[in-house]
Amino acid sequence: MSFDFDLFVIGAGSGGVRTARFAAGFGARVAVAESRYLGGTCVNVGCVPKKMLVYGAHYSEDLEQAQAYGWSAGEPAFDWPTLITHKNAAITRLNEVYRDLLTQCGVKLFEGHARLVDPHTVEINGERFSAEHLLLATGTWPTVPDIPGKEHAITSNEAFFLEALPRRAAVIGAGYIAVEFASIFNGLGVLTSEICRRDLFLRGFDRGIREHLREELTKKGVDLRFKTQVTRIDKQADGSLALTLDDGSTLETDLVMFATGRVPKLDDLGLENTRVELDERGFIRVDEHYVTTEPSILALGDVIGRVQLTPVATAEGMAVARRLFKPEQYRPVDYRRIPTAVFSLPSIGTVGLTEDEALLDGHNITVYESRFGTLKLALTDSNEKTMMRLIVDADTDEVLGVHMVGADAGEIIQGMAIALKAGATKRMFDDTIGIHPTSAEEFVTMRTPVSA
């Protein structure tokens, strides 16, 4: 059977674009359809603009601390519209970069909503195209719980385009997005509350790191409310919002942002015209090769609900492209020891097993830990502490996990991820010469275990 394309990708986010580019580079005839914005969530309403806002929020501390180093520049003032205008311009440039990446490698780009007609056919903008393989990379979308007054709340999508910065904000949630936006609002001078229904945020991260971040955010003035839920939102006569909490108390604020979860974006995708199945959580079910229950249709990235991180989606995209069109180069994605960062203030960087995971896996472990004030803050009044942890197998000496809270944690942990991937031992860490004076050298100078 003759097809219009060898591969038709629905979704021009990180995973879809990477798959399309590599497949085209391998000689395949490739098309990509995107209904919203090139680059997907990460580029437009996710990690890229979010980190820009984090940078903006951190300048308040930088300006304050600069005085201890002899700098004075008058009374600092912050203008939210300037930040958003510049952020929007930068994202627009990135959209064009993604467009060029696709078109320059020969990918046919369709802008519009694509819908599956059958296992080999896509309809978009009134036209139909056939493909030997179809790839679903549509990502996820934020949700708001069905509570009275939910129409008064926003999600992270809208937070990137607020016309004005509120005086008070309540962020509801306990994951990456909630913690990061609580830090952003707080750093920009907003009176910020973060409300979590669990006893602590960032479930799945190392417990010691989570507890340390709780202490640091509290010191910075974030109002953290754990084991608490919002049951309703009421708009007041003056435009403010009153949150009713599950203990019967109320909290007044000016903005409510929910970051309580994301669902796969499958609306009007035409799955009913195929044999594609969803798992018990509502994500697309795939096998180890990202093939759905319809053999001609694949899926990857956030929409399959595995590890919802941009670099993971791009790695999955490369694996799919290689397996289909360059099998001699194929290698599966290794989901072990995936490094990640939370761009809170201070930030988290982590790779490998947490202390609890190592114990559950049956390891006899030794934990090394260090807390200290960085040299940069030595001349200032800041009481922020950096924390580092090493989880080590006491029998084999292998370093199982590396965790950090502090400035540039993500930058430091990226290098540590290579060491863990290579199977580094604590002895190798100990035998490595540190770079002095840096925070990173602490990882190779920790000698005394805190637990065994």
JONORWO-V244870 format. One record per pair of residues at least 6 apart in sequence whose ideal C-beta (glycine too) atoms are under 7 Angstrom apart, sorted by the first residue. I is the first residue (numbers start at 1). GAP is how many residues later the second one is. Records with the same first field share a line. If there is no record, write none. Layout:
I: GAP / GAP
//
This chain:
3: 117 / 127 / 128 / 129
4: 125 / 126 / 127
5: 24 / 25 / 26 / 124 / 126
6: 22 / 23 / 24 / 125 / 126 / 127
7: 16 / 21 / 23 / 124 / 126 / 128 / 317
8: 23 / 114 / 121 / 123 / 126
9: 7 / 10 / 11 / 21 / 22 / 23 / 126 / 128
10: 23 / 104 / 112 / 125 / 126 / 127 / 128
11: 23 / 29 / 125 / 126 / 127 / 128
12: 20 / 22 / 26 / 27 / 28 / 86
13: 26 / 27 / 28 / 29 / 124 / 126 / 288 / 300
14: 26 / 28 / 296 / 299 / 300
15: 122 / 285 / 286 / 298 / 299 / 301 / 302
16: 16 / 119 / 121 / 301
17: 81 / 84 / 85
18: 296 / 299 / 300
19: 116 / 118 / 298 / 301 / 302
20: 10 / 12 / 82 / 87
21: 80 / 81 / 84 / 86
22: 295 / 296 / 299 / 300
23: 7 / 298 / 301 / 302
24: 6 / 81 / 82 / 83
25: 80
26: 295 / 299 / 300
27: 298
28: 297
30: 77
31: 76 / 77 / 79 / 98
32: 70 / 75 / 77 / 78
33: 77 / 79 / 81 / 89 / 91
34: 77
35: 77 / 78
37: 7 / 58
38: 57 / 60 / 61
39: 55 / 56 / 59
40: 99
41: 98
42: 6 / 268
43: 48 / 51 / 55
44: 47
45: 111 / 112 / 115
47: 263
48: 46
49: 38 / 42 / 111
50: 130 / 293
51: 292
52: 35 / 38
53: 131
54: 126 / 129 / 130 / 289 / 291
56: 27 / 132
57: 126 / 127 / 130 / 131 / 288
58: 129 / 287
60: 127 / 128 / 129
63: 13
65: 312 / 315 / 317
68: 311 / 312
69: 310
78: 110 / 111
80: 84 / 85
84: 77
99: 10
102: 7
103: 6
110: 14 / 15
112: 12 / 13
113: 11 / 155
114: 8 / 10
115: 7 / 8 / 153 / 154 / 155
116: 6 / 18 / 153 / 154 / 155 / 157 / 158
117: 6 / 11 / 153 / 156
118: 155 / 156
119: 155 / 175 / 177 / 178
120: 10 / 11 / 176
121: 7 / 9
122: 6 / 7 / 9 / 12
132: 164
133: 163 / 165 / 191
134: 162 / 163
135: 163 / 164 / 185
136: 148 / 161 / 163 / 167
137: 163 / 164 / 166
138: 127 / 128 / 131 / 165
139: 126 / 162 / 163 / 164
140: 122 / 123 / 124 / 125 / 162 / 163
141: 121 / 122 / 124
142: 13 / 14 / 15 / 120
143: 118 / 119 / 120
144: 6 / 9 / 11 / 114
145: 113 / 115
147: 83 / 84 / 85
148: 84
149: 83 / 84 / 85
150: 83
152: 81 / 83 / 89 / 104
153: 80 / 103 / 104 / 105
154: 101 / 103
155: 102 / 103 / 104
156: 21 / 25 / 101 / 103
159: 22 / 98
165: 23 / 25
166: 24 / 88 / 89
167: 23 / 24 / 87
168: 22 / 23 / 85 / 86
169: 16 / 21 / 23 / 84 / 85 / 86 / 88
170: 23 / 25 / 73 / 81 / 83 / 86
171: 7 / 10 / 11 / 14 / 21 / 23 / 86 / 88
172: 6 / 23 / 58 / 84 / 85 / 86 / 87 / 88
173: 23 / 85 / 86 / 87
174: 22 / 24 / 27 / 28 / 29
175: 27 / 84
176: 166
177: 82
178: 16 / 23 / 81
179: 22 / 23 / 163 / 165
180: 162 / 163 / 164
181: 76 / 78
182: 10 / 12 / 40
183: 161 / 162
185: 7
186: 6 / 34 / 35 / 36
187: 158
192: 30 / 31
193: 30 / 32 / 58 / 60
194: 28 / 30
195: 30 / 33 / 35
196: 30 / 32
197: 30 / 31 / 32
198: 28
199: 27 / 28
200: 10 / 14 / 26
201: 9
202: 8 / 140
205: 143 / 145 / 149
206: 144 / 148 / 149 / 183 / 195 / 197
207: 147 / 148 / 149
208: 147 / 161 / 181
209: 139 / 141 / 178 / 180 / 194 / 196
212: 175 / 193
213: 131 / 135 / 192
214: 10
216: 130 / 168 / 189
217: 7
218: 6
219: 164
228: 17 / 18
229: 16 / 17
230: 13 / 15
231: 13 / 14 / 15
232: 12
233: 8 / 10 / 23
234: 8
235: 6
236: 6
240: 12 / 13 / 14
241: 12 / 13 / 15
242: 8 / 10
243: 7 / 8 / 10 / 13
244: 6
245: 6
263: 19
264: 18 / 19 / 20 / 39 / 41
265: 38
274: 20 / 23
275: 18 / 19
276: 8 / 16 / 17 / 18 / 21
277: 8 / 16
278: 6 / 7
279: 6
281: 24
283: 20 / 21 / 22
284: 8 / 15 / 19 / 20
285: 7 / 8
286: 6 / 13 / 18
289: 34
290: 8 / 9 / 10 / 26 / 30
291: 7
292: 6 / 7
298: 22
300: 13 / 16 / 17 / 20
301: 12 / 15
302: 6 / 11
307: 28 / 31
309: 29 / 31
312: 26
315: 18
316: 17
319: 11 / 13 / 14
322: 7 / 8
323: 7
337: 14 / 15 / 80 / 83 / 84
339: 12 / 74 / 75 / 78
340: 10
341: 6 / 7 / 8 / 68 / 69 / 72
342: 6
346: 38 / 59 / 60 / 61
347: 62 / 63
348: 56 / 57 / 61
349: 55 / 60 / 61 / 63 / 64
350: 53 / 63
351: 50 / 51 / 62 / 65 / 66 / 69
352: 39 / 48 / 49 / 50 / 68
353: 8 / 38 / 47 / 48
354: 47
355: 10 / 12 / 36
358: 7 / 33 / 42 / 43
359: 6
363: 30 / 37
364: 29 / 30 / 31
365: 26 / 27 / 28 / 29
366: 26 / 28 / 83 / 86
367: 22 / 24 / 82 / 83 / 84
368: 21 / 22 / 24 / 78 / 81 / 82
369: 20 / 81
370: 18 / 72 / 76
371: 14 / 16
372: 13 / 14 / 70
373: 12
374: 12 / 32 / 33 / 65
375: 62
377: 7
386: 19 / 20 / 21 / 53
387: 17 / 18 / 19
388: 16 / 54 / 55
389: 14
390: 9 / 12 / 36 / 56
391: 9 / 10
392: 7 / 8 / 34
393: 7
394: 58
397: 28 / 29 / 30
398: 25 / 27
399: 21 / 25 / 26 / 27 / 30
402: 11 / 14 / 18 / 41
404: 8 / 9
406: 33
407: 32
412: 28
416: 27
429: 14 / 15
430: 14
432: 12
434: 7 / 10 / 11
435: 6
//
